[in-house]
Amino acid sequence: RLLNEAAALRLLKERTTIPVPTVYSYEPDDQGAMRLVVKRIHGIKAASVGEECRMPVGSRHVTSGTCSACENIATEKVNIFVEGTVLPQLRRLTSNQTGLDGFVLPPPRIEEYDRRAMWPPKQSPLEGEYVFCHGDLSRSNIMVDPNTLDVVYIIDWEQAGFFPATLERPLWRLDYREYMQTYEDHDMLDGEIALITG
């Protein structure tokens, strides 16, 4: 997983302007476990924005508790950024083989549903049939500036790779409950598995 994330982050840094963490190293620690060292990032998860008002004192939408106004602002900014900046750049990265560098790790909803040990890469006779996908592009993996609510980073690329474009479901538009339902839609999951295996 970490090797896949390191490869994905390097690819994105070289070939896109998508804001992702900078990889410093990928190496074993003192106990032999692999670790990925990235530049520290600053921001909050877009999924957490509504936990409190993010506006400066004197301009706050609410004095305490959750703030749906800030959540709505962040949601709109995330939607515009992902759909206008991230997806077009990801779709320009293409391959005729699934996965990344021979390693396939499907999105978490698929991995949770079908726990096979290995997912062999699928070859296509068509050049560029598969596009680069994040795999779990939800609000929990999108970092925003706590003051402006602008997107500052897209994180957690460990399940990224080349897949059919339809595998990049619009998870950034879903709230937590809706996101969790993607793990329960067995007909959709079976269809997605068929896309990457057969």
N, C-alpha and C positions, 0 to 999 in steps of 0.2 A: 504493500500500500504506500509506504513512504517513498519508495523508489519511483513508483508511478506518479506520486504527487510532485516529487522533485523534477522529474522529466516534463510533466505538464507545465509547471511553473516556468521552467527554462524555455520551453517552446513558446509560451505565451509572452514572455519578456522579449524574446527575439523577433516574434512575428506579429505582435499586436500591440495596441496601446491600452489594453484592458488593465486596470490597476490591480495587480496581484502582489503578494509578498515577494521580496527578493530572497533568493536562496543563497545562504552563506556556505553551507556545507551539508553533505549527506555522508555520515560516517558512523562507525560503531562507537559506543560509549565505553566506559571502563569495564562494564560487565559483558560487553559483546553485543548488546542490543543496539539495533540501528536507530539513529536519530537524525532528524531533519532540522537544521538550524536555519531560521529565516529572520530577516530584519523585523524588529518589533514594529507592530502597527498600532495606530491610535484610531479609535472609533468605537461605536457600539453597534450591536447587531440590529438590523432593521426590524427584526421581530420583537425587540425590546423597547423600541422608541415610545410606545404608548403607555409605558409603565409610570411615566411622570411627564409633566409639561417641560419642554426643552427650551421654551422661550425665555428671554432675559426678564429679570424682575421688573415689574411695571408693564410688561407686555404679555404676561402669562394668560393662557386660555382658562386655566383652573388654578386654584391656590394650592390644592393638594390632591393626591390620588391619581388615577389614570387620566390620560389626555387623548381623547379620540381625535381632536383637531391635529395634534402633532403626528399621530399615527396616520391620519389621512394624507397629510403633507408628505411624509416619508414614503408612503405607499405610492403616491403619484410620481414622486421623484425616482423611486426604484423602477417602476414600470417603464417610465420614459428612458432611463439609462440602460436598463437591460435590453429593451426592445429596439432602441435606437443606436446603441453603441456596442453592447456586448454581443448580442446574437449575430448581427451582420459580420462582425470580425470572426467569430467562431465558425460561421458558415463558409467563410473564405478558406479556411484550413480544411483540406480534404485528403482522403486516402481511399484506396480500394481494399483495405483490410481493417477489420474492427480492432478495437483496443488501442494500445500505444506501445510501440517498440516490442510487439509480440505478446504483450500482457493484456488480458481482458478482465476488467472488474466492473460488472454492470452496476447501474444505479442501486442504492440501498434498498429500495422497495422490491426490486427483482431479487437481489441477493438474499433478502429476508424470506421471500416466498419460495425460492428455489435454492437450496443450500448446497448445490454441487461444489465439489472441491476445486474444479478447474473449468474455465470457460475458454475453449480453444478459439483462436482468431478465425473469423470467417472472411474468406476472400471473395471479391466480386470481380467479374470480368470487365465491369465498367469502371473506368478511371474516375476517381472523385465521387463515388457513390455515397461514401460516408463522410460526415462532417464532424468537426471537433465538438464534443459536448461536455459540459461540466458534470452532469449526472445527478446533481442534487442542488440545483440552483434555486434554493428556497430563501426566504428572508433571514433565516438563521445563518446563512453563509454569505450574506451581503452586509458589509460594514458601512455605516454612515457617520458623518461628522456629527457629534452631539449638539452642536450649535446651529449649523446650517441645514442639517438633515440631508446633505448631498452625499451620494455614494462615494466612498473613498477607497474601498477594496472589495474584491470578490475573493473569498477564502475557501478552504477545504476542497481542493482539487484532487483528492486521492482516488476518486472513482472516474476521473476524466478519461476520455479517449475518443476514438473515431467510431461513430455509430450512425444508424439512420437518424435523420434530423428529427423525426417524430418522437425519438426517445427523450429529447430535451423538452419535457412537459413544462407548461407555464407555472411551475411551483411558486415562483416569486409573487404570483397573484393570489395565492391561497393563504387563508389564515391557518392556524395550527390544526384545528379540527378537520378542515378540508384537506390539508396536507396528509394527515394520518389516514384519511379515507383512501388515498392513493395506494396504500399498503393492503387494502381490503378488496379492491376491485380485481377479482381473480380473472375475469374475462379479459380485461385490459392487460393484466400482467402476463397471461398466457400469450396474448398477441405480441407483446413486446419481446418475450422470450423467443417466439418464433422468428421475429425479425433478426435477432442476433445469433441464432443457432442453426436455422435451417433455411 
